[in-house]
């Protein structure tokens, strides 16, 4: 990881921690803010995938996957943004769904890194456990709006701390001759 990338990662983690602390102070409107943030992020990533498809991926083998993923993310983001103020439960289900996906991705990434004897598998595994615990706790306390907000914020702080740890981890540089 380059010095610039390390700086951006640490800065992002600090902003995540600050945002989570602010959301903990206002749990009554935090669900709407989280839902709006999730909707905007899904829309943003959907547009990025669609632009990537239009500029590069349509000429690649299997490039239509980028079109499909972009359309799904964009659609989910627009839907989540449209319902942010009407249904807190649906917004929480979107958040839970995102953490289910992140749990699976982190465990798959950790397994691949362990197979390649990469020491970074421990951080990926720890992040996967953190996401899985968030999903379980949010499902247990889904009837209480404030509890999933606190669980989500604590999980975000946990992920940000792991981001900072991974930013300070030494990375190997591979030279190809």
C-alpha positions, 0 to 999 in steps of 0.5 A: 500500500502506498503512502497516499493510499495509507493516508486515505485509508486512515482518514476514511476510518477516522471519518467513519468513527466520527460519523458513528459517534454522531449517529449514536448521539441521535438514534431517533433519526439515525435509521433514516440517515443510515438508510439514506447513506446506504441508498446513496452508496448503492446508487453511487456504486451502481453508477460506477459499475455502469460507467465501467461497463460502458467504457471498458467492460462491454469489450471484455469476456464476461463484461455483461456481469458488470452491467448486471451488477451495476443495474442491480446496485443502482436499482437497490440504491434508488429504492432504498433512497426512496423509502428512507423515511417511510419504512425503517424496518426495510432500511434495516433489512437493507443494512442487514443484507449488506452485512450478510454479503460482506460477511460472505466476502470477508470469509471467502477472502480470508480463506483465499489469503490463508490458502496463499499463506498470506498473513492478512487472512486474520484481519479479513476473518476478524472483519467477517466475524464482526459483520456476522455478529452485527447481522445476528444482533440486528436480527435479534433486536430488530423490533427496537429501532435504537438497538440496531443503530448502536450495534451498527455504529459499534460495528462501524467503529470496529471495522474502522479500527481494523482499517487503521490496523491494516493501513499500518501493516507492512506489505510485500512488494513483488518485482516481476522480471 
